[in-house]
Amino acid sequence: MTEPIPAQKSPYAVDVTAGKKYFWCACGRSKSQPFCDGSHKGTGLSPVAWEAQATKQVFFCGCKSSHKKPFCDGTHNAL
């Protein structure tokens, strides 16, 4: 169960707030995508913590296979 499940084959566009910490779901099981809700327990996977440096829109990975986690790098196009 250490393999992530793709939540979707596209990124999540999210407006983030400077100074706020976000916990990106790495397992794909969260019902609060793209963020962690604790569903990873028992999978061997853990969420990725990230703090916004600026208020802006970012694109969090939805396929869970990005090489630039927690952000989309286009890997979903090859799945």
Backbone bond lengths (Angstrom), bond angles and torsions (degrees), N, CA, C in turn:
res aa  C-N    CA-C-N  psi(-1)  N-CA   C-N-CA  omega(-1)  CA-C   N-CA-C  phi
1 M - - - 1.452 - - 1.521 112.21 -
2 T 1.324 118.15 20.82 1.452 119.72 -179.14 1.520 113.12 -90.50
3 E 1.312 117.12 2.41 1.460 120.62 177.67 1.522 109.58 -93.33
4 P 1.338 117.33 134.75 1.460 119.26 177.48 1.527 111.65 -72.51
5 I 1.313 115.45 155.42 1.463 122.98 175.61 1.522 107.30 -103.14
6 P 1.329 119.00 125.86 1.466 118.98 177.63 1.537 110.04 -61.35
7 A 1.309 116.61 126.09 1.464 121.09 177.99 1.525 109.43 -78.41
8 Q 1.332 116.27 -37.27 1.468 122.56 174.77 1.524 107.61 -163.76
9 K 1.316 116.70 160.28 1.462 120.88 -178.50 1.524 111.43 -97.72
10 S 1.318 115.35 46.02 1.459 123.08 175.08 1.525 107.40 -161.50
11 P 1.336 116.14 161.62 1.467 118.28 -179.42 1.531 112.12 -77.82
12 Y 1.323 114.73 164.55 1.463 122.50 173.13 1.519 107.50 -102.01
13 A 1.324 117.72 118.22 1.463 121.83 175.00 1.521 107.45 -82.95
14 V 1.331 116.24 121.97 1.463 121.21 -176.08 1.525 109.53 -132.89
15 D 1.319 116.16 132.83 1.459 121.33 172.40 1.518 107.10 -83.72
16 V 1.339 116.72 118.69 1.461 121.76 -178.20 1.525 109.95 -107.89
17 T 1.321 115.64 159.39 1.452 122.78 -177.70 1.522 110.32 -113.00
18 A 1.322 117.05 131.12 1.458 122.23 179.79 1.524 110.91 -53.53
19 G 1.332 116.15 133.32 1.446 122.26 177.96 1.518 115.24 86.83
20 K 1.331 117.39 -9.76 1.464 120.82 -179.48 1.528 109.79 -88.65
21 K 1.335 116.55 140.61 1.461 122.17 178.47 1.531 108.84 -96.21
22 Y 1.324 115.86 136.02 1.460 123.15 -179.73 1.521 108.51 -120.72
23 F 1.322 116.31 147.45 1.465 121.80 178.73 1.522 108.31 -120.20
24 W 1.324 115.17 101.17 1.465 123.00 -176.93 1.521 109.96 -76.46
25 C 1.316 116.41 132.54 1.459 122.93 177.77 1.530 109.42 -70.55
26 A 1.328 116.32 120.19 1.464 121.40 179.35 1.523 112.62 -96.59
27 C 1.334 116.98 -14.53 1.467 119.79 -174.45 1.531 113.53 -93.35
28 G 1.328 117.17 -23.67 1.459 121.35 -178.94 1.512 114.11 85.65
29 R 1.326 117.98 1.81 1.465 121.43 -176.22 1.532 114.07 -95.46
30 S 1.324 117.18 -12.52 1.463 121.39 -177.04 1.533 111.55 -62.59
31 K 1.304 115.64 142.04 1.469 121.01 174.90 1.525 109.97 -88.48
32 S 1.337 117.24 -0.85 1.467 123.57 -179.76 1.524 110.72 -113.38
33 Q 1.332 117.82 38.29 1.467 122.30 -177.51 1.523 111.00 -51.77
34 P 1.322 117.24 142.21 1.457 127.74 4.21 1.528 113.32 -89.79
35 F 1.326 116.97 16.23 1.453 120.45 -174.74 1.522 112.82 -103.26
36 C 1.322 115.29 157.29 1.457 123.30 -177.06 1.525 111.70 -72.91
37 D 1.335 116.30 139.14 1.469 121.65 172.76 1.539 110.64 -124.49
38 G 1.345 116.35 11.38 1.459 121.06 178.69 1.514 114.44 92.78
39 S 1.320 118.14 0.29 1.470 121.88 -177.77 1.526 113.47 -66.76
40 H 1.326 118.18 -11.38 1.463 121.69 -178.29 1.521 112.92 -75.13
41 K 1.310 118.44 -11.85 1.470 120.99 -175.98 1.532 110.66 -54.09
42 G 1.324 115.83 127.62 1.451 121.82 -179.86 1.517 114.32 89.25
43 T 1.340 117.97 -1.63 1.465 120.77 -178.14 1.517 113.16 -95.13
44 G 1.332 116.98 -18.01 1.456 120.02 -174.41 1.516 112.26 85.42
45 L 1.321 117.04 -0.26 1.463 122.48 178.41 1.520 109.33 -104.96
46 S 1.324 116.48 154.52 1.461 121.85 179.59 1.519 110.00 -133.56
47 P 1.323 117.62 151.66 1.464 120.05 177.66 1.526 110.77 -67.41
48 V 1.319 115.88 159.73 1.460 122.32 177.71 1.520 107.80 -105.18
49 A 1.343 115.91 120.87 1.462 121.21 178.30 1.527 108.90 -83.46
50 W 1.327 115.87 139.06 1.465 121.73 179.09 1.516 108.48 -148.05
51 E 1.321 117.37 135.48 1.454 121.75 178.57 1.522 109.71 -111.65
52 A 1.331 116.36 127.58 1.461 121.93 -179.69 1.525 110.08 -70.44
53 Q 1.309 116.66 130.78 1.463 122.20 177.29 1.519 111.61 -90.85
54 A 1.335 115.84 -19.02 1.462 121.44 -179.61 1.524 109.05 -145.42
55 T 1.314 116.03 155.78 1.458 121.26 174.43 1.527 106.65 -83.28
56 K 1.326 116.22 116.81 1.464 121.07 -176.54 1.522 109.37 -169.65
57 Q 1.325 116.87 -179.03 1.455 121.93 175.26 1.528 108.58 -97.29
58 V 1.336 116.09 133.79 1.460 121.90 175.89 1.524 108.30 -126.91
59 F 1.330 115.44 165.67 1.461 120.95 -178.19 1.524 109.50 -119.78
60 F 1.339 115.30 102.45 1.456 121.58 178.52 1.527 109.70 -80.58
61 C 1.322 116.43 141.68 1.462 122.93 179.52 1.534 110.94 -61.89
62 G 1.320 116.02 133.78 1.460 121.65 177.00 1.515 112.88 -104.09
63 C 1.341 116.85 -23.72 1.465 120.31 -177.52 1.524 112.54 -85.01
64 K 1.336 116.94 -14.39 1.467 124.50 178.35 1.519 113.22 69.78
65 S 1.338 117.75 15.17 1.467 121.93 -178.76 1.522 113.45 -116.75
66 S 1.317 118.18 4.70 1.461 122.62 -179.23 1.522 111.11 -58.19
67 H 1.318 115.90 148.06 1.460 121.05 174.82 1.524 110.44 -90.72
68 K 1.344 117.08 -2.03 1.468 122.75 179.89 1.523 110.22 -120.42
69 K 1.323 117.31 40.72 1.457 122.84 -177.23 1.522 110.82 -52.85
70 P 1.303 118.14 134.84 1.451 129.67 14.09 1.529 114.60 -92.93
71 F 1.334 117.72 9.03 1.460 120.32 -173.82 1.526 113.37 -98.00
72 C 1.302 115.08 154.09 1.460 122.42 177.55 1.527 109.67 -68.66
73 D 1.327 116.42 137.12 1.461 121.54 173.88 1.531 110.99 -125.45
74 G 1.335 116.43 12.16 1.461 120.65 178.39 1.516 114.42 88.82
75 T 1.326 118.72 1.49 1.461 121.91 -179.71 1.521 111.79 -55.68
76 H 1.329 117.77 -31.16 1.466 121.31 -178.53 1.525 112.42 -58.66
77 N 1.329 117.18 -23.03 1.471 120.31 179.89 1.518 112.46 -68.95
78 A 1.331 117.50 -18.79 1.461 121.52 -178.83 1.529 112.27 -99.83
79 L 1.324 117.98 -1.45 1.460 120.43 -177.38 1.520 111.39 -85.05
